[in-house]
Structure formats: C-alpha cells, structure tokens
Amino acid sequence: MSKQVKRTINIMLVCQFLICLGMSLIFPVEPAIKATYHLSAFDMGVMAALFALVQFIASPVVGRVSDKWGRKSMLVWGLGIFAGAEFLFAAGNSLTAFNLSRAIDGLAAAMFVPTSMALAADITTQAQRPKVIGWLSASFSGGLILGPGIGGLLAADNFKLPFWVAGVLGVVSTIVALVWLPSDKEVGVSHHEHHHQGKSTMTALKEIWSPTVGMLFLMILVAAFGLAGFEAIYSLYVNQVHGFSLGQIAFVLTLNGIASLILQVFCFESMVRWLGELKLVRWAYLLAAIGTVFVIYDGIAWQITLATLVVFEAFDLLRPAITTLLTDLGENNQGLINGMNISLTSVGNVVGPLLAGALLDKNYLYPYWMVIVFLLGAFLLTFTIRKLVRS
C-alpha cells in the first residue's frame, strides 16, 4: 500500500468511528426524551424508523452518485450533514424537529457508510481487501458499542448534551476529511464520471445483476434480518426464560463487544485466507443457527453465554465476508454495490425486530425458531453458488 492509500484508510477508520459513536450516543437518553416531551411509544418508534427508512431509500442512489462524481466529496458532505442533524436534534424542542433530525441522520449514514466501503474496495487489491473491510467493520462496531455508555455518562446532568457532543464530533470529522483525506485522483480513483456518464441507477443495477449478486444480496438481507431479530428480544428472552439479571445481560453484551472488535481487527483476514469468503459465510450461518438452538433450550448460564457469543460473532463475520465477495464482483460500481448492501441491511434492521416482536406476543420460542429457519435456509443457499463464487 502506498502512503496515500494508508492515510485514506486511516482517516476513514477515524471518521467512521466518530460518526458511529455520535449516532449511538442518543440511545441511553431516549426514555428522558419520551418523558420530557410527553411522546408515545409509537412516536419513538417512528423516530427510529425514519432513520432506517431514509437510509434504505437513499443508499443505492447515493452510492450511484459517488460512482459518478467521486468518493471524497460524498464522504465530506455526509459528515457535514450528520453534524447538522445532531445540532438540530440538540436545539429542537418538538417531535417534528426530532423526526427531521433522524431522517437527515439516515441520509448522512447513507452517504458515508457505503461510500467508505466503496472507496476501500477501489484502492485495495483483492488480497488487501478483507483486512481493510474488517477494519472498517470494527470501527463501525466500535463506535456503536462505545456510544451508548459514553452517552449515558454525558446525559447525567443534561440529556441534550450527547447531541451537542455528537454534532461537534461530526464537525471535527468533516474538517479531518476535508483537509487530510486525499482526493480520488491522488489514490488512483478517477474513472467514475467517465465510466457512468448517462446511465441511471436502475440501468447500472441491471448491468451488474447476476444470479450470484442476487443471492449475495439475499444473504446480506438474511444476515441483517437474523441479527436484528435475535438481538431485539435477547434481553427480554434470557431475562424471562432463563432468569438472567440485568447485570448478567450487560456482561454478556459487553463481552460480545470486546470479542467482536478483536475478531474483526485481528482475525478476519486470517480466517478469509484459511477458509475463503464463501466457506466463512457458510460456517457462520450454521454456527449462528446452532448457537440460537442452545440459547433456546440450554439451561446453564455459562453455556447460554457461550452460545450467545457464538451467535453474535458469527453475525459479525457474515457482513464483512459477504461485503468482500460483493466488492470483488462490483468492478466500477462499488458505490452502487455498497449502497444496495446498506439498503438491504436497513430493511433487515427494520423488519427483523418488528416480526420478532409480533411473534414474541404469541410464543417466546417463535422468534428464535424463525431466525433458525432463515439461517439454515441461507446456509443451504451458499451451496448453490459455490461454483460461481471463489471459495
């Protein structure tokens, strides 16, 4: 890697960590917002859904725009818009302002996250790509893991303070990217506008579409859906069914966060070299399904904890592994490929908790049975593309 490429990757890692940290600072203060402004649970649900809805709609379009006009400008604008959205939430005192802020946040995420993945794919070789995508996934996860804890500390005296801090982090990230991030041409990415002149997003999507790409997109959707469905009811399930205390649940989730960072930063590249992306995806689906079975039927606390870690770490391997496969197939459409990736992830993140919650009202076992069925289906699906994707 050249110095310019290394600098680009380091800046993206820092900026993605900061933007994810800023986005997750708000989670601990949601009850205070609900109580202070007399909002209903439905109001809070709409507020959360707006983020995912806008991200879902905008990600493919924004990814396509970055393919045409370049990566750096999209990254800088995404960070700047994120900062503005956080300041709007901090200054707002109405549901309308909060909803608008969350919608703009979704747009910012759609602009930054897939573009950073696309730029990483543009400037790395196939051999380097798993390591870099693993790092980006770790920075993404790290920000989301640390954010709620920091947000809770900041909100001790003023629940609006986390939003002001998030806005400042957005401004800092914008300045860092604007000043120090090399231009596309400096890192050898200069083909976008010429290659895509006159083509619509749908036309470009049709050009890259193949049975392999379609199945990989489906696997992304299943991975997001499965993780969101598993995670959404986990605390409630182990508390009600297995008698886990809040302290035990917090310990498991904290341990998972630490294990996730270690796995993605230090182990992902080696596992790809050992198994190949497709076999890694295959085993991750199977292990997640087996772990879910143990979470349902095991009655020993440490075994449930171990099974939980197996499930979460398997999901943490799925997304970067499938993303690496997609970027290898994306050629000059990395923005569109990664935009679709994030868009489908958003769908899974919305539908998974909703369906899991609805099934939970009927029977505690139904949500996890649903997750197991989808995971085993995706596991079988990997065998249908083994001749099409290098394993």
N, C-alpha and C positions, 0 to 999 in steps of 0.2 A: 504493500500500500504506500502511496505517496504521502508526503506531509499534508498536502491539501485535503486528500481523502480522509486521513486520520483526523484532521481538525474538523472536517464536516461531520464526521460520525460523532466525535466528542461533543460538539455543540448541539447536535440533535438529541443526544442522550440527556444532556443537561436540561435543554428546553422541554423535552417531553416529560422528564421527571417533574419539573416545576409546574407544567400545565396540569398534569395528573394530580399532583399534590394540591394545587389550587382548586381543582374540581371536586376533590373529595373532602376538603376542609368543611364543607357545608353539612355533611351527613349528621354529625352529632347535634346540630342546632335545629334540626327540623321540628322536633317537639316544641321548642321555645317559639319558633315562628308560628306554628299552628295555634298555640295558646295565646300568644300576644295579639295576633290579628284575627282571632276567632274563626279560623279556617276549618273546614270539614276534612275528614279523611279523603273524601273524593277530590277536594281541591288540591291536597298534597299529592294525590296520585296523578292528577292531570299535570301538575307542575313537573313531576318526574318524567311522565310520559312524553311531554313536549320535547325534552332534550333528545330522547331516543328517536322520536318521530322525525324531527328535523335532521338529525344525523343520518337516519335511514334514507330520507329523500335526497339530501344534499351530497352524500359521499360519492356516488358514482359520477354525478355531474361535476363536482369539484375536482375529482380525480381526473376526469377527462380534460378539464380546463388546464390542470397542471401539466398534462401530457402535451397540450398545445403550446402553452406560454411559459413553461418552466416551473421549477420547484421552489427556488428561494423566495420569490415574491409571494407565492401561496403560503409558505411557512410563516413569513413575516406578518402577512395580513391576518392569518389565523391566530397568531399570538396576540396581535394588537386588538382584534375583535374580542378575544377571550377576556383581555384586561378590561375592555369597555363593558362587557356583560357583567363582570364581577362588581365593578363600581356601580353599575345600575342597580344591582340587587342590594348592595350595601346602602345606597341612598334611597331606595324605594320604600314606600310605606303602603302599598296596595297589592292586591292579588294580580292585577293587570301588569304592574311593573315586574313582579316576581316571575310571572309566566313569560313575559317578553325576554327577561334576562336568561331564563333557562333555554328558551328557543334559540337565542343568539349563541349561548354556550354550545348548543348542539351543532350549530353552523361552524363555530370555531373548531370543535373537535373534528368535524368532517373535513375541514380544511387542513388541519395539522397532521393528524394521525396517519391517514392513508398516504399523504404526501411524503411524510418522513420515511415510511416503509418503501415507497416507490423510489425515492432518492437513494436509499440504501441499496436497493436492487440495481439501480442504474450504475453505481460507482464501485460495485464489488464484483468479483468473479464468482462463479458457482462454488468454488472451494471456500471462499471467504464468507459467502452469504449466510450460511447457518449460524456462524458465530455472531455476526453483526445483528441479524434478526433476533437471535437470542438475547443480545444485549438490549436491543430496543424493547423487547417484551419485558425484560427485567426492569428497565427504567419506568415503563408503563405501570407494571405491577407495584413497583416500589413506591411510586407516588400515591397510588390508590391505597396501599397498605398503611403508609405513614400518615396520610392526610387526616383521617378521622381522629386519630389520637392527638395530633397537633391542634386540630380544630377544636376538640373538646377543651384543651388547655387554654386556648386563646379566648374561648367563649365564656370563661369562668365569670368575668365581670361584665362583658358586653357581647351579646350573641351576634351582633353585626360585625364585630372585629375580624372574624375569619374571612369575610367577604372583602373587606378592605385589604387585608394581607394578600388574599388571592389576586386582587387587582394589581397590587404592587409587584407580585411575582410575575404577573403577565407583562407588565411594563418592562421589568428587568429582562425577561426572556426575549421580548421584542427587540430591545436595544442590543442584546447579545447577538441575536440572529442577524439583525440589520448590519451591524458593524463588523462582526467577525466571521459570519458564515460565508464561505467562498461562493462566488457566483456559479451558475450551472456550467458555464464555459470553462471556468478555472478547474473544475473537476471532470471535464470531458463530456458533459451532458449538453448537447447543443442541437439535437435533432428534432425537438418536439414540434415546433411550429411548421417546419417544412414537411415533416412526415404526415401530419394530421390535417393539413390545410383542406378546408371544405367538407370534412367528414363530421357527421353528427355523432352524438354519443351512442345512439342505437346502431348506427352503421358500424362504428368501431367495435361495439359489443358483438355484433353478428360476425365480424371478421375474426375475432379471437375465439368465438364459441366453438366448442367441440365436445364430444361426449365426456372426455377426460376433464375439461374445465368445468362442465356442468356438474359432474359428480364431486369434484373438489369443492365447488360452491355449496353443494348439498351437505358435504361433510362439515364445512365451516358452520352452516346453519345448525346442524345436529349438535356440534360441539358447544356452540353458544347456548342453544336451547337446553341441552342437558345440564351444563354447568349452572345456568340461571335457575332451572327447575330444581336442581339438587340443593343449591345454596339458599334459595329463597325460603325454604321451610326447614332447613337443617337445624337451626337453633331451637325452633318450636318442637321439632320431632324428637330430638335427643333429650330435650327437657321433659316432655310429656311422656314419652315412651320408655326412655332409658334412665330418667331421673338425673340427668346432668344438671349441675348447678350453673349459674351464670359465670362463676369463676372458672369452672371446667370448660365451658364453651369458649370463653375468652382465651384460655390457654391453648386450646386446640387451634383456634383461628390464628393466634399469634405464631404458634409453631408452624402452621401452614405457610404463613407469610415469609418466615425465615427460610423454610425449606424451598419455597418457590423461587426466591431470589438466588439461592445457591445453585439450584438445579438449572435455571436459565442462564446464569452468568458463567458457571464453571463446567457444567456437564452436558449442555445441549449439543454443542458442536461435536463432542466425542461420541455421543450417542448416535448422531446422524452418520458419522463416519463408520461406526460399528454396524448399525442396522440399515442405514439408508432411511430417507424420509418416510417412504410408504410403509415399511415394516414398523417403524416407530409409531406411526399413526395407528396402524392395525393393533399393535400391542397396547397402546394407550387406551383405545376404545374397549378392548377386552378387560384390561385391568380396572378401568373405571366401572364397568358393569359388575365385575366380581366384587369390588370394594363396596359397591352400593348394596349388594346382597348381604354382605357382612354387617353393614350399618343397620339393615332392617332386622336381621334375625339373630345377630350375636348379642349376648347379654353381659359380656365382660367389658368393663370400661376401657382398659388399655387396648384391647383388641378392636373396639369400636373406634378409638382414637387413631390407631394404626390404619384401619380401613379407611377412615376419613382422609388421612393424609395421602393414601394411595389414590383415592378418587380425585382429590384436588390437584395433586401433582400430575396425574395422568392428563387432566384437562389443561394444565399449564403447559404440557408438552404438545398438545394437539394443535393449538393455534399457530405457534411459530413453525411447526413442522409442515402443516398444510400451507401456510403462507409461503414458505420456502419453495414448495412444489409449484404453487401458482406463479411466483415470480420467475421461476425457470421457464414457464410457458408464456409469460407475458410479453416478451420481446420489447417493443417500443410502446407498449400500452400499460406500463407499470402503474400509472396513476389510476386508470380505469379499473385494472385488476384489483388493486388495493382498496379503491373506493367501493367496489362491489363487496369485497371482503368485509369491510367495516359496516356496510349497509346491512348485509345478511346477519352479522353479529348483533346489530341493533334489533333486528326482528326477533332473533332468539332471546335476547335480553328482555324484550317486552312480553312475548308470548309465553316463554317458559314460566316465569313467576305467576302470570295470570292463570294459566292452565293448572299449574301445581296447586295454587290456592283454591281453585274451584274443586279439584279432586280431593284436596285435604278436607273440605267440608263434608265429603261423602264417606271417606275412609282414610285413615292415616297411612295405609300401605299403598293406596292408588298412585300418588305422585311418584314414588320411587319405582314402582312397577313400570310406570310409563317411561321413566328415564332409562331403566334397564332395557326395555324393548327397543327404544330408539338407538341406544348404544350398541346393542347386538346387531341391529339392522345395519348400522354404519360399519361395524366390524366386518360383516359379510360383504358389504359393498366394496371394501378395499380389495377383495379378491377379484372383483370384476374388472378392475383397472390395472392389475399387476403387470399385464403385458403392454400397457400403454404408457405407464409411468416407470421410470427407472427406480428400482427398489434396491 
